[in-house]
Amino acid sequence: GVIFWVIAVAHGDLEPAEGRGRTPCVMQVHGFMAAFLFSIETQTTIGYGLRCVTEECPVAVFMVVAQSIVGCIIDSFMIGAIMAKMARPKKRAQTLLFSHNAVVALRDGKLCLMWRVGNLRKSHIVEAHVRAQLIKPRVTEEGEYIPLDQIDIDVGFDKGLDRIFLVSPITILHEIDEASPLFGISRQDLETDDFEIVVILEGMVEATAMTTQARSSYLANEILWGHRFEPVLFEEKNQYKIDYSHFHKTYEVPSTPRCSAKDLVENKFLLPSANSFCYENELAFLSRDEEDEADGDQDGRSPQARHDFDRPQAGGGG
């Protein structure tokens, strides 16, 4: 509006019609307010018809073209920003939960690295899959020092086990075998080694189909050797109940070998029987029940801490 007003002043369009004697640059512009209204009509393409640019001033014609182009650019940016804001998942990654610690324990007779992931919202993560990498310094055979060497940790990619259905908290498993970068690490090595395990959970938000990613990491001192996660899924009256208050809790399994998986394979240590594991689980559950009874006054915790959903019934079609 200011530019059109300056053009009108310079061309003498604001003078009385009797003394003007020539065609104005913009018809029906007799002051700043009229110039401002003409600018608004040009940018918003309203065009009431009372005001229009004449061929008298090429500068005014150029300004109309320039303002039209700038108006289109501004509209495009505003529409894009609004749509991106509306479609963006609001803090979705913050509702994807990782356990505070990773654990190492026997699973089916093999040492395994495990950590737990969960989804606090009832909406699902579509095509959810997990990845993990070990980051540690390394010196090559040629003497080159690599401060942050990245090594993939297999979480079942070849078998499709890395793709998960996150309807309830799931324990992610990495089998420590000959191909694992943790094959030669024992319980004592965790106290001195300098490395970090980065874990990544990716998927699409069910409502918007937008990709979301949540990350966490575990240092060597955050990996608990000889521990397992406490259960969080319980069955009550044909329903499964998830208790997130036990999501990060672990219990110790004293019978876990302290040696590395490499020593376990080469020396063929005798593994404890399955009965001992069941007995340890029973002790852990009993101790947890005693703690729950002692803290019975705290049953009024927020409803976000507990999720209920119906147990699938066999033959329950509808």
N, C-alpha and C positions, 0 to 999 in steps of 0.2 A: 503494500500500500504506500509506503514512504517513497519508493522509487517512482511509482506512477505519479505521485503528487509532485515530486521534484521535476519530472518530465513536463508535467502540465505547467508548473511555474516557469520553467526555462523557456517553454514555447509560448508563454503568454496566454494560456487557455483560461486562466483565472481572472483575466481582465473583463470588463463589461463587454457584452456582445457588440455594442455600437463601435467601440474603439478597437475591436480585435481585427475584423476585416479578413479573416482567413479561417480555414477549417481546423478545428482542434485535433490534437493527437488522439484523444479519447472522448467520444461524444458523451454528453451529460455528466461530465466531471467538473464540478464547480468549487471543490474544496477537498480538504483532506479526508473527510468522512466518506465522500463519494468515491475517492480514489481507493480507500480501504475496502469499501464494499465491492468495487470492481475487481480488486485483487482476490477477495474471497470467492467471488463468482467464477473467476478464471481457474483457481486452484481446485475448487470443488466441482467444476464443470456444471454449475447451475444454469448460468446464462439466462437472466430474466429478459433480456432484449432491449432494455433502455440504454445500456452502456455498451459501446463497442469501439474497437480500435480502428482508426482510419489509416489510409495510405500516406498521410501527411508526415508521419514520424517513423522512420525505419527502426529507431531505438525502441519505441513502444511495441512495435511488432515483434522485435527480438525478445523483449521482456515477456510478452505473452507466451511465446514458444518455450522460453527457458523456464518460466514458472509452471507451465503444464508438465514439462518433463520432470522437474523437481518434485511436483505434487505426486506424480505416479511413483517415483522412487520412494518418497516418504510413505505413501500408502502401502507399497509392497513390504517395506521393512516393518511397519506397524502390524500388518496382518500376519507376517511370518513370525514376529515375536510373540504375538498373542496366541497363535496356534501352537507354537512350540511350548509356551508356558502351560497351556491347557492340556496338551498331550503328554507332558513330562510327568513320569511317576513321582509323586510327592514322597520323598524320603523313603523310597521302597527298600533301598539297600540297608537302611538302618533297622528294618524289621527282619532281616536275615541274620541269624545268630550263629556265632561260632563259640565252641567251648573255650574256656580260659586256658586250658592246658591240653596238650596231646599226651597220649599214653602209649606205652609199649608193653605188650603182654602176649601170651600165647593164644592163638586162635586156630583150632583144628591142628594142633601139634606144631605150629610154625610161629616164630616171632613176627609180630605185626605192629606197625605204627598205626594208631587210630586217633581220630578226632571226630567231634560231633558237630553237626549243623542242624539248624532248625528254622522254621518259618513262623513268625509270631502272628501273621495275619491269616484269616480264613481263606482269602483268595489265593489260588495256586500260582506257582511259578512254572510256566510251560517250558518244556525242553530244558529242564535244569540239568546241568552237568558240572563236574568239579575237575579242577586241575591242581597240581602242586609242583613246586620247584624247590630244590635245595640250592641255597646261595652261600658260598664260602670261598675264601681265598685259595688259590692254587698256583703252584710253580710247575711250569712245563718241563719236559725233558731238556729243552734248550736253555733253561734258566730264566725264561720269561715269567714275570710275576703278574698274575691276573687277580686283582683284588676282589672282584665280584663274579666268580664263575658260576654259571647257572646250569643246573643239571635237573632234567625232568624226573619226577617221581611217579612211577606207574601206580595208578589207582584203578586199574582194570579197564584201560582203554581198549585193548584188543578183544576183551570179552564183553564189552558194552556195559561194564559195571560202573563206569564213570557217569552214566546217565541215570539220574535218580528221580523218583516220584516223591516229592517233598510234602507228603500229606501229614507226616509226623516227624519228629527228630530222628535223624539217621546217623549212624556211625560210619564214617568213611574209613576204608581199610587199605593199607599199603602193606603187601607181603614183603618182608625183608628176605629176599633171596639173593642168588649170585649176581643178578643184574641190578640190585638195589644199591644206591650210593651209601646206604646205612649198613651194608653187609658186615663190615669190619668194626662197627662201633658197639662197644659194650656199655654197661651201666657206669663204669668208672670213667669212660671216655666222655660221657655227657657232661661231667663236671669240669672238664678242661677244654673240650673242643669249642671252636668258634665258628658257628654256622647258624643259619636261619632258614626255616622252612616256610615258604609263602604258599598259602592255600587260597584258591579262587573259586567262587561259586558264581556261575553265569546262568541266565535264563531270560525268558520273556514274561513281562507282566501280563496276566490273563486279561485284564480289562482293556489295555491299550496296545498290546503286542509290541511294546517298546522293550528293547534289550536293557537289562539291568545287571550289574556286577557288584559283588561284595567280596572284600578281601580281608584276610587276617594273616598273622604270621606267628610262628613259635620259635623262640630262641632255644638253644640247647638246654638251658636251665629251666625252661618251661615245659619240657617233656618229662613226664613222670614214668620212670621205669618200674615195671611190676605193679601197675595200677589198671583198673578197669572203670568204666563209667557206670554209675548207678542207673537203674532203669527209670524211665519217665513215663512209660506207657502202661496203664493198668486197666483191667477189665472190671466193670461194675455194672450189673444189671443190663446185660446185652449191649453195653456201650464201652467204648474205649475212652479212657480219660488220660489226658496229657498233663502232667504236673511239671511245669517249667521251673519250679523252685529247686528241683534236683538236676537241672540241666547240666550244670558245671561240676557237680559233685562226683568224686571218684572214691573207690575203696581199694585198699592194698591187697595184692595177691602175693603172699610171701614165697610161694613155690615157683615163681617165675625165675628162670635161669638168669644169673647175673652176667654171664659171658655174652659175647657177640653171636650173631647168627652164624658167622663163619666158623667160630669155634664149636658151636653147637652141631654143625654139620660134620666138620672134620673129626671131632673127638667123639661124636655120637653119644652125648650125654643122655642118661635116662630121664625121660620126661615124667612128671607126676601123672598119676592116673586121673581120669575124669571125675572120679568120686571125690577126690580132694578139692577139685574146683567147685563142685556142687556144694560141698560142706562150707567152703569159704564164702560162696555166694549167700548161703543161708545165714551165716554169721553176720555178713554185711547187712542183709535185709533186716535181721532181728535188731541189730544195733540202730539201724535207721528208724525202725518202728518205735524203739524206745525213745529216740530223740523227738519223734513226732508227738508221742504221748506227753513228753515233758514240755513241749512247746504247743500244747493244745489250745492255749489261749490266743494263739496267733492265727487261728483258722480264718479270721476275717480279712485275709489279704485280698488284694485287688483282683477282680475277675479276669484281668489279662493274664494272671499267673496260671490259670487253669483253662483248658479247652476241652470241650466234650464234643464227640460226634458219634453217630450211630454205628454200631458194629454191623458190617455187611452180613446179611442173612442169605443162606443158601436157597436158591430157587425163588428169591424175592423179586420177581419181575413185576412191572406195573404198567 
